[in-house]
Amino acid sequence: MDVINLCENNSLVSHFMSEIRDKDIQQDRLRFRANVHRLGQIMAYEISKRLDYKTIDTTTPLAVAKTNVIADTLVLATILRAGLPLHEGFLNYFDKAENAFVSAYRKYDAHDPNKFDVKIEYLACPSINDKVLCIVDPMLATGLSMALAHKALLSRGVPKHVHIASIIATDQAIEFVKDNLSCENLTIWACDIDHELNEHSYIVPGLGDAGDLLYGEKL
């Protein structure tokens, strides 16, 4: 299993991550969504370097040129709701991709607010047999939601390769994925990796609740 932290090298990712973490800039919800969208585009570009390509003839106004195009069939899968703007960023670049959607949420223990289970309630997905599956979710905190979403998606086939893409991942989640998912042909991409979870399993320093920052608070 490969783990790529895009903030290990300075780039526009570092710049956008500074804005996306800033508690004052975050209050501009439109700007926050735009930055998530931008990071999705950048991650799609980076992942595109790992895909298989084929050479085709492309007719120009003057002659025929040999050009390389993506040979893989991609399925972009998103964990609702926070994953939607990140998904759109990916879809802007992988515009011919098929799409899948999974709903996952934390169901907290009524007697202990620090305990929760993750519930999967909805799955819409094409066949993923021999396709490249990209699962995008802004926050890879504990890894439990990702593991359950991955399991649900595998009910639709066996992918050629799986790319997990998150804005922020944690060391704990990466280890959980390594221990609980088949790591053969799996790559984790993160714009940055944080090293702490608090008692509520929120990433520290993180950026807060991504879904609320994108769409407003929920009851």
C-alpha positions, 0 to 999 in steps of 0.5 A, spaced: 500 500 500 502 506 497 501 513 502 502 519 498 502 526 502 501 531 497 504 537 502 510 533 503 512 538 497 510 545 497 505 547 491 498 550 491 496 544 495 500 547 501 497 554 499 489 551 499 490 547 505 492 553 509 486 557 507 482 551 508 484 550 515 483 557 517 477 558 522 476 565 519 477 564 512 472 558 513 466 562 515 466 564 507 462 557 505 463 559 498 470 560 498 471 553 503 467 549 497 471 552 492 478 550 495 475 543 496 473 543 489 480 545 487 484 540 491 479 535 488 482 537 481 489 537 483 488 530 486 485 528 480 491 530 476 496 527 481 492 520 480 492 521 473 499 519 473 498 512 475 493 510 470 494 506 464 494 510 457 494 508 450 496 511 444 491 513 438 491 517 432 488 524 433 487 528 426 489 535 427 487 541 421 494 539 418 496 532 419 495 526 424 498 526 431 500 520 436 497 522 442 496 518 449 489 518 452 487 514 459 485 507 457 482 505 464 475 506 466 474 510 472 469 509 477 469 515 482 465 514 489 463 519 494 461 518 501 455 523 502 455 528 504 461 532 505 465 528 499 460 532 494 465 538 492 471 534 492 467 529 487 466 534 483 473 537 483 475 530 480 469 529 475 471 536 472 478 532 470 475 525 469 469 527 465 468 520 462 468 517 469 462 513 472 460 515 479 458 511 485 455 514 491 455 511 498 451 514 505 455 513 511 454 517 518 456 516 525 450 513 530 452 516 537 451 512 543 445 515 547 449 514 553 456 515 551 457 521 546 464 519 545 462 512 542 459 511 535 458 506 530 458 507 522 452 506 519 451 505 511 444 506 508 445 507 501 449 505 495 448 507 488 454 504 484 455 501 477 459 495 476 467 496 478 470 489 475 477 491 472 476 498 473 480 503 477 476 505 483 477 512 486 473 513 493 473 520 495 472 523 502 475 529 505 476 527 512 479 520 513 479 520 521 478 513 524 478 509 517 471 506 519 467 509 514 472 508 509 472 501 510 465 500 510 464 504 504 469 500 501 466 493 503 459 496 500 462 498 493 466 491 493 459 488 492 459 491 485 465 487 483 473 487 484 476 493 481 483 493 478 486 498 483 483 502 489 485 510 490 483 513 496 483 520 496 482 525 502 484 532 504 486 530 511 488 523 513 490 521 520 496 516 522 490 512 525 486 511 519 492 509 515 493 504 520 486 502 520 485 501 512 492 497 512 489 492 517 482 492 515 482 493 507 486 488 502 492 493 501 494 489 494 493 495 489 491 500 494 493 507 494 492 512 499 492 520 497 492 525 502 493 533 501 496 532 509 496 527 514 495 529 521 497 525 527 492 526 533 484 524 534 481 527 540 476 524 544 470 525 539 474 522 534 475 528 530 482 530 527 487 535 531 488 540 528 484 538 522 479 543 520 473 542 523 466 538 521 467 538 513 460 537 512 458 543 516 463 548 513 460 546 506 453 546 507 451 548 514 450 545 521 445 539 521 441 537 527 
